[in-house]
């Protein structure tokens, strides 16, 4: 209901109907040109990319001894224990725009560049770095769910399949592993969708600027926080949150179609 009002946190909410939604779709150029397309790009790259990496790494870890697997799983999962904003502190050092930046120092020593590159000032590279940081930190609870699902598959199923004519690991993955862990894969996909659409503050933390240069890496949650806690337009921020929830529900429904089915 708050999304149908004008509310500045001081005066009583004033009902304005669909005006917030109309303004969002017709007048808010920052949303339509930056926040919305960047969020969709982030979700379509980091979501499936992190999901695929989670499955690949979970499958690889399932093939190694228990003790080594435990250590590797902790290392892979550890970035997910910290927020995206905190992790950018590490990556700011890597992509610093002077000679001390690790990437600049490496490229200068290799002769690839002649002068330091301002990685965190160029809107094009800011978005790419944000996507990279998002992928690096995407091995969250979905990764652990996939690892658990693979480890819980009965080994006798694999043995029986090879007796019946299964020929290689690719067939093993597509005909046994994936069908046997659909619940875990559905859970991992939903978690990936929620986490990517809920991301915020990454570009601002990388650039130490809010908003970041030319709104590069500006996500819907960033836009929502700006209106809610920066401009105190809670009604408009609520309308943004409703749009975001609808997008999450849409993508979650697609995920359920792929891995859950209508009856699960």
DABELGI-V50046 format. One record per backbone hydrogen bond with DSSP energy under -1.0 kcal/mol. CO is the residue of the C=O (numbers start at 1). NH is the residue of the N-H. E is the energy in kcal/mol with one decimal. If there is no record, write none. Layout:
BEGIN
co->CO nh->NH e->E
co->CO nh->NH e->E
END
This chain:
BEGIN
co->1 nh->4 e->-1.8
co->2 nh->5 e->-1.6
co->4 nh->16 e->-3.0
co->4 nh->17 e->-1.0
co->6 nh->14 e->-2.5
co->7 nh->234 e->-2.0
co->14 nh->6 e->-2.9
co->16 nh->19 e->-1.4
co->18 nh->22 e->-2.6
co->19 nh->23 e->-2.9
co->20 nh->24 e->-2.0
co->21 nh->25 e->-1.9
co->22 nh->26 e->-2.0
co->23 nh->27 e->-2.1
co->23 nh->28 e->-2.0
co->27 nh->29 e->-1.7
co->28 nh->32 e->-2.1
co->29 nh->33 e->-2.7
co->30 nh->34 e->-1.3
co->30 nh->35 e->-2.4
co->31 nh->36 e->-3.2
co->34 nh->38 e->-2.2
co->35 nh->39 e->-2.1
co->36 nh->40 e->-2.4
co->37 nh->41 e->-2.5
co->38 nh->42 e->-2.8
co->39 nh->43 e->-2.8
co->40 nh->44 e->-2.7
co->41 nh->45 e->-1.7
co->42 nh->46 e->-2.5
co->45 nh->49 e->-1.7
co->46 nh->50 e->-2.7
co->47 nh->51 e->-2.3
co->48 nh->52 e->-2.9
co->49 nh->53 e->-2.4
co->50 nh->54 e->-2.3
co->51 nh->55 e->-2.0
co->52 nh->56 e->-2.6
co->53 nh->57 e->-2.8
co->54 nh->58 e->-2.3
co->55 nh->59 e->-2.6
co->56 nh->60 e->-2.4
co->57 nh->61 e->-2.6
co->58 nh->62 e->-1.7
co->60 nh->63 e->-1.4
co->61 nh->64 e->-1.3
co->65 nh->69 e->-2.5
co->66 nh->70 e->-2.4
co->67 nh->71 e->-1.9
co->68 nh->72 e->-2.4
co->69 nh->73 e->-2.6
co->70 nh->74 e->-2.0
co->71 nh->75 e->-2.1
co->72 nh->76 e->-2.5
co->73 nh->77 e->-2.4
co->74 nh->78 e->-1.8
co->77 nh->80 e->-1.6
co->78 nh->81 e->-1.6
co->83 nh->87 e->-1.9
co->84 nh->88 e->-1.3
co->86 nh->89 e->-1.1
co->87 nh->91 e->-1.5
co->88 nh->92 e->-2.2
co->90 nh->94 e->-1.3
co->91 nh->95 e->-2.5
co->93 nh->102 e->-1.3
co->94 nh->103 e->-2.6
co->98 nh->101 e->-1.3
co->101 nh->105 e->-3.1
co->102 nh->106 e->-2.2
co->103 nh->107 e->-2.6
co->104 nh->108 e->-2.6
co->105 nh->109 e->-2.1
co->106 nh->110 e->-1.6
co->107 nh->112 e->-2.1
co->117 nh->119 e->-1.8
co->118 nh->121 e->-1.6
co->118 nh->122 e->-1.1
co->122 nh->126 e->-2.4
co->123 nh->127 e->-1.7
co->124 nh->128 e->-1.6
co->125 nh->129 e->-2.7
co->126 nh->130 e->-2.4
co->127 nh->131 e->-2.2
co->128 nh->132 e->-2.2
co->129 nh->133 e->-2.8
co->130 nh->134 e->-2.3
co->131 nh->135 e->-2.3
co->132 nh->136 e->-2.5
co->133 nh->137 e->-1.7
co->135 nh->138 e->-1.4
co->138 nh->140 e->-2.2
co->140 nh->144 e->-1.3
co->141 nh->145 e->-2.2
co->142 nh->146 e->-2.2
co->143 nh->147 e->-2.4
co->144 nh->148 e->-2.4
co->145 nh->149 e->-2.4
co->146 nh->150 e->-2.5
co->147 nh->151 e->-2.2
co->148 nh->152 e->-1.5
co->150 nh->153 e->-1.1
co->154 nh->157 e->-1.4
co->155 nh->159 e->-1.9
co->156 nh->160 e->-2.6
co->157 nh->161 e->-2.1
co->158 nh->162 e->-2.2
co->159 nh->163 e->-1.7
co->160 nh->164 e->-1.8
co->161 nh->166 e->-2.6
co->168 nh->172 e->-1.7
co->169 nh->173 e->-2.5
co->170 nh->174 e->-2.3
co->171 nh->175 e->-2.6
co->172 nh->176 e->-1.4
co->172 nh->177 e->-2.5
co->173 nh->178 e->-2.7
co->176 nh->180 e->-1.9
co->178 nh->181 e->-1.1
co->181 nh->185 e->-2.2
co->182 nh->186 e->-2.7
co->183 nh->187 e->-2.4
co->184 nh->188 e->-2.6
co->185 nh->189 e->-2.1
co->186 nh->190 e->-2.5
co->187 nh->191 e->-2.5
co->188 nh->192 e->-1.9
co->189 nh->193 e->-2.4
co->190 nh->194 e->-2.7
co->191 nh->195 e->-2.5
co->192 nh->196 e->-2.2
co->193 nh->197 e->-2.2
co->194 nh->198 e->-1.5
co->201 nh->205 e->-2.0
co->202 nh->206 e->-2.2
co->203 nh->207 e->-2.3
co->204 nh->208 e->-1.3
co->204 nh->209 e->-1.3
co->212 nh->215 e->-2.3
co->213 nh->216 e->-2.0
co->215 nh->218 e->-1.6
co->219 nh->223 e->-2.3
co->220 nh->224 e->-2.8
co->221 nh->225 e->-2.7
co->222 nh->226 e->-2.1
co->223 nh->227 e->-2.0
co->224 nh->228 e->-2.7
co->225 nh->229 e->-2.8
co->226 nh->231 e->-1.7
co->227 nh->233 e->-3.2
co->233 nh->237 e->-2.3
co->234 nh->238 e->-2.1
co->235 nh->239 e->-1.8
co->236 nh->240 e->-2.0
co->237 nh->241 e->-2.0
co->238 nh->242 e->-2.1
co->239 nh->243 e->-2.1
co->240 nh->244 e->-2.2
co->241 nh->245 e->-2.5
co->242 nh->246 e->-2.3
co->243 nh->247 e->-1.9
co->244 nh->248 e->-2.2
co->245 nh->249 e->-2.6
co->246 nh->250 e->-2.2
co->247 nh->251 e->-2.3
co->248 nh->252 e->-2.4
co->249 nh->253 e->-2.2
co->250 nh->254 e->-1.9
co->251 nh->255 e->-2.0
co->252 nh->256 e->-2.3
co->253 nh->257 e->-2.0
co->254 nh->258 e->-1.8
co->255 nh->259 e->-2.4
co->256 nh->260 e->-2.1
co->256 nh->261 e->-3.0
END
